[in-house]
């Protein structure tokens, strides 16, 4: 399988808004489906919000193991996120 790169910032902004809007509408499965293709490619704290949103969606779907994996990856990239550290400790 070829390594994929993250889409452009403009495309990421579109992905973010679509996923966040679906999250706000409680359409958690669709929101996560939009995020999943890019989550493995995130390697900068600039994009931790995508991992965090995926973690919160996973919690809404009662998938604590998946949420924990997203939160831990986010913490690896930026360990100064109080809310994410707190949620990780709760899980």
PDB file of N, CA, C and O in Angstrom:
ATOM      1  N   UNK A   1       0.836  -1.174   0.000  1.00  0.00           N
ATOM      2  CA  UNK A   1       0.000   0.000   0.000  1.00  0.00           C
ATOM      3  C   UNK A   1       0.884   1.242   0.000  1.00  0.00           C
ATOM      4  O   UNK A   1       1.856   1.311   0.752  1.00  0.00           O
ATOM      5  N   UNK A   2       0.565   2.190  -0.811  1.00  0.00           N
ATOM      6  CA  UNK A   2       1.352   3.414  -0.912  1.00  0.00           C
ATOM      7  C   UNK A   2       1.070   4.332   0.267  1.00  0.00           C
ATOM      8  O   UNK A   2      -0.031   4.352   0.817  1.00  0.00           O
ATOM      9  N   UNK A   3       2.093   5.089   0.638  1.00  0.00           N
ATOM     10  CA  UNK A   3       1.896   6.084   1.685  1.00  0.00           C
ATOM     11  C   UNK A   3       1.062   7.224   1.123  1.00  0.00           C
ATOM     12  O   UNK A   3       1.342   7.749   0.045  1.00  0.00           O
ATOM     13  N   UNK A   4       0.057   7.588   1.857  1.00  0.00           N
ATOM     14  CA  UNK A   4      -0.780   8.702   1.453  1.00  0.00           C
ATOM     15  C   UNK A   4      -0.326   9.941   2.204  1.00  0.00           C
ATOM     16  O   UNK A   4       0.180   9.851   3.323  1.00  0.00           O
ATOM     17  N   UNK A   5      -0.505  11.073   1.594  1.00  0.00           N
ATOM     18  CA  UNK A   5      -0.190  12.330   2.249  1.00  0.00           C
ATOM     19  C   UNK A   5      -1.501  12.993   2.659  1.00  0.00           C
ATOM     20  O   UNK A   5      -2.566  12.695   2.119  1.00  0.00           O
ATOM     21  N   UNK A   6      -1.395  13.884   3.613  1.00  0.00           N
ATOM     22  CA  UNK A   6      -2.576  14.642   3.998  1.00  0.00           C
ATOM     23  C   UNK A   6      -3.006  15.533   2.838  1.00  0.00           C
ATOM     24  O   UNK A   6      -2.173  16.027   2.079  1.00  0.00           O
ATOM     25  N   UNK A   7      -4.307  15.732   2.711  1.00  0.00           N
ATOM     26  CA  UNK A   7      -4.776  16.684   1.697  1.00  0.00           C
ATOM     27  C   UNK A   7      -4.304  18.095   2.040  1.00  0.00           C
ATOM     28  O   UNK A   7      -3.755  18.331   3.116  1.00  0.00           O
ATOM     29  N   UNK A   8      -4.516  19.001   1.142  1.00  0.00           N
ATOM     30  CA  UNK A   8      -4.147  20.400   1.375  1.00  0.00           C
ATOM     31  C   UNK A   8      -4.923  20.955   2.568  1.00  0.00           C
ATOM     32  O   UNK A   8      -5.952  20.408   2.965  1.00  0.00           O
ATOM     33  N   UNK A   9      -4.414  22.046   3.131  1.00  0.00           N
ATOM     34  CA  UNK A   9      -5.099  22.674   4.257  1.00  0.00           C
ATOM     35  C   UNK A   9      -6.529  23.059   3.895  1.00  0.00           C
ATOM     36  O   UNK A   9      -7.435  22.951   4.721  1.00  0.00           O
ATOM     37  N   UNK A  10      -6.724  23.505   2.666  1.00  0.00           N
ATOM     38  CA  UNK A  10      -8.072  23.884   2.224  1.00  0.00           C
ATOM     39  C   UNK A  10      -8.991  22.659   2.218  1.00  0.00           C
ATOM     40  O   UNK A  10     -10.135  22.745   2.665  1.00  0.00           O
ATOM     41  N   UNK A  11      -8.508  21.539   1.724  1.00  0.00           N
ATOM     42  CA  UNK A  11      -9.302  20.311   1.724  1.00  0.00           C
ATOM     43  C   UNK A  11      -9.544  19.818   3.142  1.00  0.00           C
ATOM     44  O   UNK A  11     -10.627  19.324   3.456  1.00  0.00           O
ATOM     45  N   UNK A  12      -8.534  19.951   3.999  1.00  0.00           N
ATOM     46  CA  UNK A  12      -8.699  19.549   5.393  1.00  0.00           C
ATOM     47  C   UNK A  12      -9.755  20.405   6.089  1.00  0.00           C
ATOM     48  O   UNK A  12     -10.509  19.905   6.924  1.00  0.00           O
ATOM     49  N   UNK A  13      -9.809  21.665   5.755  1.00  0.00           N
ATOM     50  CA  UNK A  13     -10.828  22.537   6.342  1.00  0.00           C
ATOM     51  C   UNK A  13     -12.229  22.076   5.934  1.00  0.00           C
ATOM     52  O   UNK A  13     -13.152  22.094   6.747  1.00  0.00           O
ATOM     53  N   UNK A  14     -12.381  21.674   4.701  1.00  0.00           N
ATOM     54  CA  UNK A  14     -13.674  21.163   4.227  1.00  0.00           C
ATOM     55  C   UNK A  14     -14.024  19.870   4.971  1.00  0.00           C
ATOM     56  O   UNK A  14     -15.154  19.692   5.427  1.00  0.00           O
ATOM     57  N   UNK A  15     -13.046  18.978   5.087  1.00  0.00           N
ATOM     58  CA  UNK A  15     -13.261  17.717   5.811  1.00  0.00           C
ATOM     59  C   UNK A  15     -13.654  18.016   7.258  1.00  0.00           C
ATOM     60  O   UNK A  15     -14.589  17.416   7.787  1.00  0.00           O
ATOM     61  N   UNK A  16     -12.941  18.942   7.892  1.00  0.00           N
ATOM     62  CA  UNK A  16     -13.235  19.303   9.282  1.00  0.00           C
ATOM     63  C   UNK A  16     -14.680  19.777   9.434  1.00  0.00           C
ATOM     64  O   UNK A  16     -15.404  19.314  10.316  1.00  0.00           O
ATOM     65  N   UNK A  17     -15.092  20.703   8.567  1.00  0.00           N
ATOM     66  CA  UNK A  17     -16.443  21.261   8.684  1.00  0.00           C
ATOM     67  C   UNK A  17     -17.518  20.203   8.436  1.00  0.00           C
ATOM     68  O   UNK A  17     -18.531  20.174   9.134  1.00  0.00           O
ATOM     69  N   UNK A  18     -17.304  19.349   7.464  1.00  0.00           N
ATOM     70  CA  UNK A  18     -18.283  18.290   7.202  1.00  0.00           C
ATOM     71  C   UNK A  18     -18.392  17.344   8.398  1.00  0.00           C
ATOM     72  O   UNK A  18     -19.491  17.022   8.848  1.00  0.00           O
ATOM     73  N   UNK A  19     -17.247  16.906   8.905  1.00  0.00           N
ATOM     74  CA  UNK A  19     -17.251  15.975  10.039  1.00  0.00           C
ATOM     75  C   UNK A  19     -17.846  16.631  11.278  1.00  0.00           C
ATOM     76  O   UNK A  19     -18.635  16.010  11.990  1.00  0.00           O
ATOM     77  N   UNK A  20     -17.477  17.873  11.539  1.00  0.00           N
ATOM     78  CA  UNK A  20     -17.984  18.570  12.720  1.00  0.00           C
ATOM     79  C   UNK A  20     -19.491  18.804  12.616  1.00  0.00           C
ATOM     80  O   UNK A  20     -20.213  18.649  13.601  1.00  0.00           O
ATOM     81  N   UNK A  21     -19.963  19.175  11.434  1.00  0.00           N
ATOM     82  CA  UNK A  21     -21.411  19.369  11.240  1.00  0.00           C
ATOM     83  C   UNK A  21     -22.173  18.067  11.481  1.00  0.00           C
ATOM     84  O   UNK A  21     -23.226  18.069  12.120  1.00  0.00           O
ATOM     85  N   UNK A  22     -21.647  16.971  10.976  1.00  0.00           N
ATOM     86  CA  UNK A  22     -22.294  15.672  11.197  1.00  0.00           C
ATOM     87  C   UNK A  22     -22.263  15.299  12.679  1.00  0.00           C
ATOM     88  O   UNK A  22     -23.233  14.746  13.197  1.00  0.00           O
ATOM     89  N   UNK A  23     -21.173  15.594  13.354  1.00  0.00           N
ATOM     90  CA  UNK A  23     -21.068  15.354  14.794  1.00  0.00           C
ATOM     91  C   UNK A  23     -22.145  16.148  15.535  1.00  0.00           C
ATOM     92  O   UNK A  23     -22.821  15.615  16.415  1.00  0.00           O
ATOM     93  N   UNK A  24     -22.297  17.404  15.181  1.00  0.00           N
ATOM     94  CA  UNK A  24     -23.300  18.261  15.814  1.00  0.00           C
ATOM     95  C   UNK A  24     -24.720  17.749  15.565  1.00  0.00           C
ATOM     96  O   UNK A  24     -25.615  17.979  16.378  1.00  0.00           O
ATOM     97  N   UNK A  25     -24.924  17.063  14.455  1.00  0.00           N
ATOM     98  CA  UNK A  25     -26.243  16.501  14.115  1.00  0.00           C
ATOM     99  C   UNK A  25     -26.408  15.077  14.648  1.00  0.00           C
ATOM    100  O   UNK A  25     -27.375  14.393  14.314  1.00  0.00           O
ATOM    101  N   UNK A  26     -25.452  14.633  15.484  1.00  0.00           N
ATOM    102  CA  UNK A  26     -25.464  13.281  16.071  1.00  0.00           C
ATOM    103  C   UNK A  26     -25.371  12.174  15.028  1.00  0.00           C
ATOM    104  O   UNK A  26     -25.812  11.051  15.276  1.00  0.00           O
ATOM    105  N   UNK A  27     -24.805  12.476  13.873  1.00  0.00           N
ATOM    106  CA  UNK A  27     -24.566  11.461  12.847  1.00  0.00           C
ATOM    107  C   UNK A  27     -23.110  11.019  12.984  1.00  0.00           C
ATOM    108  O   UNK A  27     -22.265  11.322  12.141  1.00  0.00           O
ATOM    109  N   UNK A  28     -22.845  10.295  14.071  1.00  0.00           N
ATOM    110  CA  UNK A  28     -21.484   9.971  14.454  1.00  0.00           C
ATOM    111  C   UNK A  28     -20.785   9.029  13.480  1.00  0.00           C
ATOM    112  O   UNK A  28     -19.601   9.205  13.192  1.00  0.00           O
ATOM    113  N   UNK A  29     -21.495   8.047  12.977  1.00  0.00           N
ATOM    114  CA  UNK A  29     -20.870   7.110  12.039  1.00  0.00           C
ATOM    115  C   UNK A  29     -20.408   7.816  10.767  1.00  0.00           C
ATOM    116  O   UNK A  29     -19.303   7.570  10.283  1.00  0.00           O
ATOM    117  N   UNK A  30     -21.244   8.683  10.232  1.00  0.00           N
ATOM    118  CA  UNK A  30     -20.862   9.417   9.011  1.00  0.00           C
ATOM    119  C   UNK A  30     -19.700  10.365   9.276  1.00  0.00           C
ATOM    120  O   UNK A  30     -18.804  10.507   8.444  1.00  0.00           O
ATOM    121  N   UNK A  31     -19.718  11.010  10.434  1.00  0.00           N
ATOM    122  CA  UNK A  31     -18.625  11.923  10.778  1.00  0.00           C
ATOM    123  C   UNK A  31     -17.306  11.171  10.860  1.00  0.00           C
ATOM    124  O   UNK A  31     -16.289  11.635  10.347  1.00  0.00           O
ATOM    125  N   UNK A  32     -17.322  10.016  11.503  1.00  0.00           N
ATOM    126  CA  UNK A  32     -16.093   9.235  11.628  1.00  0.00           C
ATOM    127  C   UNK A  32     -15.639   8.703  10.271  1.00  0.00           C
ATOM    128  O   UNK A  32     -14.440   8.644   9.998  1.00  0.00           O
ATOM    129  N   UNK A  33     -16.583   8.319   9.426  1.00  0.00           N
ATOM    130  CA  UNK A  33     -16.233   7.843   8.074  1.00  0.00           C
ATOM    131  C   UNK A  33     -15.480   8.905   7.285  1.00  0.00           C
ATOM    132  O   UNK A  33     -14.588   8.582   6.500  1.00  0.00           O
ATOM    133  N   UNK A  34     -15.833  10.163   7.488  1.00  0.00           N
ATOM    134  CA  UNK A  34     -15.146  11.252   6.787  1.00  0.00           C
ATOM    135  C   UNK A  34     -13.727  11.428   7.308  1.00  0.00           C
ATOM    136  O   UNK A  34     -12.815  11.739   6.542  1.00  0.00           O
ATOM    137  N   UNK A  35     -13.539  11.229   8.610  1.00  0.00           N
ATOM    138  CA  UNK A  35     -12.230  11.454   9.212  1.00  0.00           C
ATOM    139  C   UNK A  35     -11.257  10.291   9.033  1.00  0.00           C
ATOM    140  O   UNK A  35     -10.055  10.512   8.884  1.00  0.00           O
ATOM    141  N   UNK A  36     -11.749   9.081   9.045  1.00  0.00           N
ATOM    142  CA  UNK A  36     -10.868   7.909   9.054  1.00  0.00           C
ATOM    143  C   UNK A  36      -9.795   7.896   7.963  1.00  0.00           C
ATOM    144  O   UNK A  36      -8.660   7.520   8.254  1.00  0.00           O
ATOM    145  N   UNK A  37     -10.095   8.284   6.733  1.00  0.00           N
ATOM    146  CA  UNK A  37      -9.049   8.224   5.700  1.00  0.00           C
ATOM    147  C   UNK A  37      -7.816   9.082   5.970  1.00  0.00           C
ATOM    148  O   UNK A  37      -6.743   8.794   5.440  1.00  0.00           O
ATOM    149  N   UNK A  38      -7.947  10.112   6.771  1.00  0.00           N
ATOM    150  CA  UNK A  38      -6.799  10.997   6.995  1.00  0.00           C
ATOM    151  C   UNK A  38      -6.118  10.783   8.339  1.00  0.00           C
ATOM    152  O   UNK A  38      -4.993  11.243   8.531  1.00  0.00           O
ATOM    153  N   UNK A  39      -6.759  10.106   9.263  1.00  0.00           N
ATOM    154  CA  UNK A  39      -6.243  10.042  10.633  1.00  0.00           C
ATOM    155  C   UNK A  39      -4.884   9.371  10.744  1.00  0.00           C
ATOM    156  O   UNK A  39      -4.063   9.786  11.561  1.00  0.00           O
ATOM    157  N   UNK A  40      -4.627   8.354   9.948  1.00  0.00           N
ATOM    158  CA  UNK A  40      -3.337   7.663  10.009  1.00  0.00           C
ATOM    159  C   UNK A  40      -2.202   8.532   9.497  1.00  0.00           C
ATOM    160  O   UNK A  40      -1.040   8.289   9.823  1.00  0.00           O
ATOM    161  N   UNK A  41      -2.521   9.534   8.704  1.00  0.00           N
ATOM    162  CA  UNK A  41      -1.500  10.388   8.104  1.00  0.00           C
ATOM    163  C   UNK A  41      -1.143  11.593   8.970  1.00  0.00           C
ATOM    164  O   UNK A  41      -0.198  12.317   8.658  1.00  0.00           O
ATOM    165  N   UNK A  42      -1.872  11.812  10.030  1.00  0.00           N
ATOM    166  CA  UNK A  42      -1.620  12.977  10.874  1.00  0.00           C
ATOM    167  C   UNK A  42      -0.358  12.750  11.691  1.00  0.00           C
ATOM    168  O   UNK A  42      -0.252  11.776  12.436  1.00  0.00           O
ATOM    169  N   UNK A  43       0.592  13.659  11.542  1.00  0.00           N
ATOM    170  CA  UNK A  43       1.855  13.544  12.270  1.00  0.00           C
ATOM    171  C   UNK A  43       2.367  14.907  12.757  1.00  0.00           C
ATOM    172  O   UNK A  43       3.565  15.100  12.967  1.00  0.00           O
ATOM    173  N   UNK A  44       1.442  15.830  12.928  1.00  0.00           N
ATOM    174  CA  UNK A  44       1.795  17.169  13.400  1.00  0.00           C
ATOM    175  C   UNK A  44       0.731  17.643  14.387  1.00  0.00           C
ATOM    176  O   UNK A  44      -0.460  17.388  14.204  1.00  0.00           O
ATOM    177  N   UNK A  45       1.176  18.335  15.435  1.00  0.00           N
ATOM    178  CA  UNK A  45       0.204  18.816  16.420  1.00  0.00           C
ATOM    179  C   UNK A  45      -0.769  19.824  15.813  1.00  0.00           C
ATOM    180  O   UNK A  45      -1.820  20.106  16.388  1.00  0.00           O
ATOM    181  N   UNK A  46      -0.419  20.353  14.670  1.00  0.00           N
ATOM    182  CA  UNK A  46      -1.308  21.284  13.965  1.00  0.00           C
ATOM    183  C   UNK A  46      -2.669  20.647  13.676  1.00  0.00           C
ATOM    184  O   UNK A  46      -3.677  21.345  13.568  1.00  0.00           O
ATOM    185  N   UNK A  47      -2.690  19.307  13.550  1.00  0.00           N
ATOM    186  CA  UNK A  47      -3.905  18.602  13.159  1.00  0.00           C
ATOM    187  C   UNK A  47      -4.487  17.728  14.275  1.00  0.00           C
ATOM    188  O   UNK A  47      -5.303  16.845  14.013  1.00  0.00           O
ATOM    189  N   UNK A  48      -4.068  17.975  15.510  1.00  0.00           N
ATOM    190  CA  UNK A  48      -4.583  17.186  16.636  1.00  0.00           C
ATOM    191  C   UNK A  48      -6.105  17.273  16.756  1.00  0.00           C
ATOM    192  O   UNK A  48      -6.746  16.332  17.224  1.00  0.00           O
ATOM    193  N   UNK A  49      -6.672  18.379  16.341  1.00  0.00           N
ATOM    194  CA  UNK A  49      -8.123  18.540  16.467  1.00  0.00           C
ATOM    195  C   UNK A  49      -8.877  17.442  15.708  1.00  0.00           C
ATOM    196  O   UNK A  49      -9.971  17.051  16.117  1.00  0.00           O
ATOM    197  N   UNK A  50      -8.311  16.948  14.624  1.00  0.00           N
ATOM    198  CA  UNK A  50      -8.953  15.863  13.873  1.00  0.00           C
ATOM    199  C   UNK A  50      -8.959  14.579  14.702  1.00  0.00           C
ATOM    200  O   UNK A  50      -9.965  13.872  14.763  1.00  0.00           O
ATOM    201  N   UNK A  51      -7.834  14.291  15.334  1.00  0.00           N
ATOM    202  CA  UNK A  51      -7.747  13.110  16.201  1.00  0.00           C
ATOM    203  C   UNK A  51      -8.677  13.251  17.398  1.00  0.00           C
ATOM    204  O   UNK A  51      -9.332  12.290  17.801  1.00  0.00           O
ATOM    205  N   UNK A  52      -8.732  14.443  17.959  1.00  0.00           N
ATOM    206  CA  UNK A  52      -9.583  14.669  19.116  1.00  0.00           C
ATOM    207  C   UNK A  52     -11.055  14.514  18.761  1.00  0.00           C
ATOM    208  O   UNK A  52     -11.816  13.899  19.509  1.00  0.00           O
ATOM    209  N   UNK A  53     -11.455  15.066  17.632  1.00  0.00           N
ATOM    210  CA  UNK A  53     -12.846  14.909  17.196  1.00  0.00           C
ATOM    211  C   UNK A  53     -13.166  13.436  16.980  1.00  0.00           C
ATOM    212  O   UNK A  53     -14.229  12.964  17.384  1.00  0.00           O
ATOM    213  N   UNK A  54     -12.264  12.718  16.356  1.00  0.00           N
ATOM    214  CA  UNK A  54     -12.478  11.282  16.147  1.00  0.00           C
ATOM    215  C   UNK A  54     -12.592  10.553  17.487  1.00  0.00           C
ATOM    216  O   UNK A  54     -13.376   9.613  17.620  1.00  0.00           O
ATOM    217  N   UNK A  55     -11.815  10.985  18.471  1.00  0.00           N
ATOM    218  CA  UNK A  55     -11.909  10.400  19.804  1.00  0.00           C
ATOM    219  C   UNK A  55     -13.259  10.662  20.440  1.00  0.00           C
ATOM    220  O   UNK A  55     -13.864   9.754  21.010  1.00  0.00           O
ATOM    221  N   UNK A  56     -13.732  11.881  20.351  1.00  0.00           N
ATOM    222  CA  UNK A  56     -15.036  12.217  20.927  1.00  0.00           C
ATOM    223  C   UNK A  56     -16.165  11.487  20.206  1.00  0.00           C
ATOM    224  O   UNK A  56     -17.128  11.048  20.835  1.00  0.00           O
ATOM    225  N   UNK A  57     -16.045  11.358  18.896  1.00  0.00           N
ATOM    226  CA  UNK A  57     -17.045  10.600  18.139  1.00  0.00           C
ATOM    227  C   UNK A  57     -17.037   9.140  18.589  1.00  0.00           C
ATOM    228  O   UNK A  57     -18.091   8.540  18.797  1.00  0.00           O
ATOM    229  N   UNK A  58     -15.855   8.584  18.733  1.00  0.00           N
ATOM    230  CA  UNK A  58     -15.740   7.190  19.170  1.00  0.00           C
ATOM    231  C   UNK A  58     -16.371   6.998  20.546  1.00  0.00           C
ATOM    232  O   UNK A  58     -17.006   5.973  20.798  1.00  0.00           O
ATOM    233  N   UNK A  59     -16.204   7.967  21.430  1.00  0.00           N
ATOM    234  CA  UNK A  59     -16.854   7.884  22.738  1.00  0.00           C
ATOM    235  C   UNK A  59     -18.372   7.885  22.590  1.00  0.00           C
ATOM    236  O   UNK A  59     -19.066   7.135  23.277  1.00  0.00           O
ATOM    237  N   UNK A  60     -18.885   8.720  21.702  1.00  0.00           N
ATOM    238  CA  UNK A  60     -20.335   8.753  21.461  1.00  0.00           C
ATOM    239  C   UNK A  60     -20.832   7.419  20.920  1.00  0.00           C
ATOM    240  O   UNK A  60     -21.977   7.032  21.154  1.00  0.00           O
ATOM    241  N   UNK A  61     -19.959   6.716  20.194  1.00  0.00           N
ATOM    242  CA  UNK A  61     -20.307   5.406  19.640  1.00  0.00           C
ATOM    243  C   UNK A  61     -19.984   4.277  20.622  1.00  0.00           C
ATOM    244  O   UNK A  61     -20.078   3.099  20.275  1.00  0.00           O
ATOM    245  N   UNK A  62     -19.606   4.641  21.839  1.00  0.00           N
ATOM    246  CA  UNK A  62     -19.270   3.677  22.904  1.00  0.00           C
ATOM    247  C   UNK A  62     -18.092   2.779  22.535  1.00  0.00           C
ATOM    248  O   UNK A  62     -18.030   1.621  22.946  1.00  0.00           O
ATOM    249  N   UNK A  63     -17.164   3.322  21.759  1.00  0.00           N
ATOM    250  CA  UNK A  63     -15.953   2.589  21.404  1.00  0.00           C
ATOM    251  C   UNK A  63     -14.775   3.234  22.121  1.00  0.00           C
ATOM    252  O   UNK A  63     -13.993   3.978  21.529  1.00  0.00           O
ATOM    253  N   UNK A  64     -14.672   2.929  23.410  1.00  0.00           N
ATOM    254  CA  UNK A  64     -13.641   3.546  24.245  1.00  0.00           C
ATOM    255  C   UNK A  64     -12.236   3.185  23.789  1.00  0.00           C
ATOM    256  O   UNK A  64     -11.325   4.008  23.870  1.00  0.00           O
ATOM    257  N   UNK A  65     -12.057   1.958  23.311  1.00  0.00           N
ATOM    258  CA  UNK A  65     -10.723   1.532  22.860  1.00  0.00           C
ATOM    259  C   UNK A  65     -10.252   2.377  21.677  1.00  0.00           C
ATOM    260  O   UNK A  65      -9.104   2.817  21.634  1.00  0.00           O
ATOM    261  N   UNK A  66     -11.142   2.594  20.732  1.00  0.00           N
ATOM    262  CA  UNK A  66     -10.790   3.417  19.571  1.00  0.00           C
ATOM    263  C   UNK A  66     -10.575   4.869  19.998  1.00  0.00           C
ATOM    264  O   UNK A  66      -9.641   5.520  19.531  1.00  0.00           O
ATOM    265  N   UNK A  67     -11.427   5.374  20.873  1.00  0.00           N
ATOM    266  CA  UNK A  67     -11.265   6.744  21.366  1.00  0.00           C
ATOM    267  C   UNK A  67      -9.905   6.907  22.027  1.00  0.00           C
ATOM    268  O   UNK A  67      -9.201   7.887  21.786  1.00  0.00           O
ATOM    269  N   UNK A  68      -9.545   5.950  22.854  1.00  0.00           N
ATOM    270  CA  UNK A  68      -8.261   6.005  23.535  1.00  0.00           C
ATOM    271  C   UNK A  68      -7.107   6.039  22.539  1.00  0.00           C
ATOM    272  O   UNK A  68      -6.145   6.781  22.733  1.00  0.00           O
ATOM    273  N   UNK A  69      -7.192   5.257  21.493  1.00  0.00           N
ATOM    274  CA  UNK A  69      -6.101   5.247  20.506  1.00  0.00           C
ATOM    275  C   UNK A  69      -5.968   6.601  19.814  1.00  0.00           C
ATOM    276  O   UNK A  69      -4.853   7.058  19.567  1.00  0.00           O
ATOM    277  N   UNK A  70      -7.092   7.249  19.498  1.00  0.00           N
ATOM    278  CA  UNK A  70      -7.029   8.581  18.883  1.00  0.00           C
ATOM    279  C   UNK A  70      -6.468   9.605  19.871  1.00  0.00           C
ATOM    280  O   UNK A  70      -5.627  10.426  19.503  1.00  0.00           O
ATOM    281  N   UNK A  71      -6.929   9.560  21.116  1.00  0.00           N
ATOM    282  CA  UNK A  71      -6.446  10.506  22.119  1.00  0.00           C
ATOM    283  C   UNK A  71      -4.960  10.311  22.395  1.00  0.00           C
ATOM    284  O   UNK A  71      -4.222  11.289  22.525  1.00  0.00           O
ATOM    285  N   UNK A  72      -4.512   9.058  22.485  1.00  0.00           N
ATOM    286  CA  UNK A  72      -3.089   8.805  22.754  1.00  0.00           C
ATOM    287  C   UNK A  72      -2.206   9.305  21.616  1.00  0.00           C
ATOM    288  O   UNK A  72      -1.128   9.849  21.857  1.00  0.00           O
ATOM    289  N   UNK A  73      -2.658   9.123  20.385  1.00  0.00           N
ATOM    290  CA  UNK A  73      -1.883   9.637  19.254  1.00  0.00           C
ATOM    291  C   UNK A  73      -1.823  11.163  19.312  1.00  0.00           C
ATOM    292  O   UNK A  73      -0.783  11.762  19.037  1.00  0.00           O
ATOM    293  N   UNK A  74      -2.938  11.779  19.669  1.00  0.00           N
ATOM    294  CA  UNK A  74      -2.970  13.230  19.790  1.00  0.00           C
ATOM    295  C   UNK A  74      -2.020  13.714  20.881  1.00  0.00           C
ATOM    296  O   UNK A  74      -1.318  14.709  20.702  1.00  0.00           O
ATOM    297  N   UNK A  75      -1.999  13.012  22.005  1.00  0.00           N
ATOM    298  CA  UNK A  75      -1.114  13.381  23.113  1.00  0.00           C
ATOM    299  C   UNK A  75       0.353  13.204  22.722  1.00  0.00           C
ATOM    300  O   UNK A  75       1.206  13.986  23.143  1.00  0.00           O
ATOM    301  N   UNK A  76       0.650  12.182  21.922  1.00  0.00           N
ATOM    302  CA  UNK A  76       2.026  12.001  21.440  1.00  0.00           C
ATOM    303  C   UNK A  76       2.495  13.217  20.649  1.00  0.00           C
ATOM    304  O   UNK A  76       3.664  13.599  20.706  1.00  0.00           O
ATOM    305  N   UNK A  77       1.572  13.812  19.917  1.00  0.00           N
ATOM    306  CA  UNK A  77       1.912  14.968  19.093  1.00  0.00           C
ATOM    307  C   UNK A  77       1.929  16.270  19.895  1.00  0.00           C
ATOM    308  O   UNK A  77       2.685  17.189  19.581  1.00  0.00           O
ATOM    309  N   UNK A  78       1.093  16.342  20.930  1.00  0.00           N
ATOM    310  CA  UNK A  78       1.020  17.553  21.748  1.00  0.00           C
ATOM    311  C   UNK A  78       0.535  17.164  23.141  1.00  0.00           C
ATOM    312  O   UNK A  78      -0.658  16.946  23.357  1.00  0.00           O
ATOM    313  N   UNK A  79       1.467  17.080  24.075  1.00  0.00           N
ATOM    314  CA  UNK A  79       1.116  16.608  25.415  1.00  0.00           C
ATOM    315  C   UNK A  79       0.651  17.729  26.351  1.00  0.00           C
ATOM    316  O   UNK A  79       0.618  17.544  27.567  1.00  0.00           O
ATOM    317  N   UNK A  80       0.298  18.866  25.802  1.00  0.00           N
ATOM    318  CA  UNK A  80      -0.198  19.992  26.601  1.00  0.00           C
ATOM    319  C   UNK A  80      -1.689  20.241  26.355  1.00  0.00           C
ATOM    320  O   UNK A  80      -2.131  21.390  26.341  1.00  0.00           O
ATOM    321  N   UNK A  81      -2.449  19.189  26.166  1.00  0.00           N
ATOM    322  CA  UNK A  81      -3.882  19.302  25.916  1.00  0.00           C
ATOM    323  C   UNK A  81      -4.635  18.803  27.152  1.00  0.00           C
ATOM    324  O   UNK A  81      -4.876  17.604  27.295  1.00  0.00           O
ATOM    325  N   UNK A  82      -4.999  19.711  28.023  1.00  0.00           N
ATOM    326  CA  UNK A  82      -5.612  19.328  29.301  1.00  0.00           C
ATOM    327  C   UNK A  82      -6.878  18.497  29.110  1.00  0.00           C
ATOM    328  O   UNK A  82      -7.054  17.477  29.777  1.00  0.00           O
ATOM    329  N   UNK A  83      -7.754  18.919  28.213  1.00  0.00           N
ATOM    330  CA  UNK A  83      -9.023  18.198  28.025  1.00  0.00           C
ATOM    331  C   UNK A  83      -8.785  16.778  27.527  1.00  0.00           C
ATOM    332  O   UNK A  83      -9.462  15.846  27.959  1.00  0.00           O
ATOM    333  N   UNK A  84      -7.836  16.613  26.629  1.00  0.00           N
ATOM    334  CA  UNK A  84      -7.562  15.294  26.072  1.00  0.00           C
ATOM    335  C   UNK A  84      -6.870  14.413  27.118  1.00  0.00           C
ATOM    336  O   UNK A  84      -7.163  13.222  27.220  1.00  0.00           O
ATOM    337  N   UNK A  85      -5.968  14.992  27.882  1.00  0.00           N
ATOM    338  CA  UNK A  85      -5.349  14.241  28.980  1.00  0.00           C
ATOM    339  C   UNK A  85      -6.408  13.795  29.985  1.00  0.00           C
ATOM    340  O   UNK A  85      -6.370  12.665  30.471  1.00  0.00           O
ATOM    341  N   UNK A  86      -7.339  14.672  30.291  1.00  0.00           N
ATOM    342  CA  UNK A  86      -8.413  14.341  31.227  1.00  0.00           C
ATOM    343  C   UNK A  86      -9.276  13.198  30.672  1.00  0.00           C
ATOM    344  O   UNK A  86      -9.544  12.224  31.376  1.00  0.00           O
ATOM    345  N   UNK A  87      -9.703  13.318  29.428  1.00  0.00           N
ATOM    346  CA  UNK A  87     -10.547  12.278  28.827  1.00  0.00           C
ATOM    347  C   UNK A  87      -9.815  10.942  28.747  1.00  0.00           C
ATOM    348  O   UNK A  87     -10.417   9.886  28.937  1.00  0.00           O
ATOM    349  N   UNK A  88      -8.526  10.994  28.469  1.00  0.00           N
ATOM    350  CA  UNK A  88      -7.733   9.767  28.421  1.00  0.00           C
ATOM    351  C   UNK A  88      -7.691   9.130  29.800  1.00  0.00           C
ATOM    352  O   UNK A  88      -7.789   7.909  29.918  1.00  0.00           O
ATOM    353  N   UNK A  89      -7.550   9.927  30.832  1.00  0.00           N
ATOM    354  CA  UNK A  89      -7.503   9.364  32.189  1.00  0.00           C
ATOM    355  C   UNK A  89      -8.850   8.764  32.585  1.00  0.00           C
ATOM    356  O   UNK A  89      -8.893   7.782  33.327  1.00  0.00           O
ATOM    357  N   UNK A  90      -9.935   9.334  32.107  1.00  0.00           N
ATOM    358  CA  UNK A  90     -11.260   8.796  32.405  1.00  0.00           C
ATOM    359  C   UNK A  90     -11.458   7.439  31.740  1.00  0.00           C
ATOM    360  O   UNK A  90     -12.016   6.519  32.339  1.00  0.00           O
ATOM    361  N   UNK A  91     -11.003   7.323  30.520  1.00  0.00           N
ATOM    362  CA  UNK A  91     -11.148   6.050  29.795  1.00  0.00           C
ATOM    363  C   UNK A  91     -10.361   4.987  30.513  1.00  0.00           C
ATOM    364  O   UNK A  91     -10.340   3.835  30.078  1.00  0.00           O
TER     365      UNK A  91
END
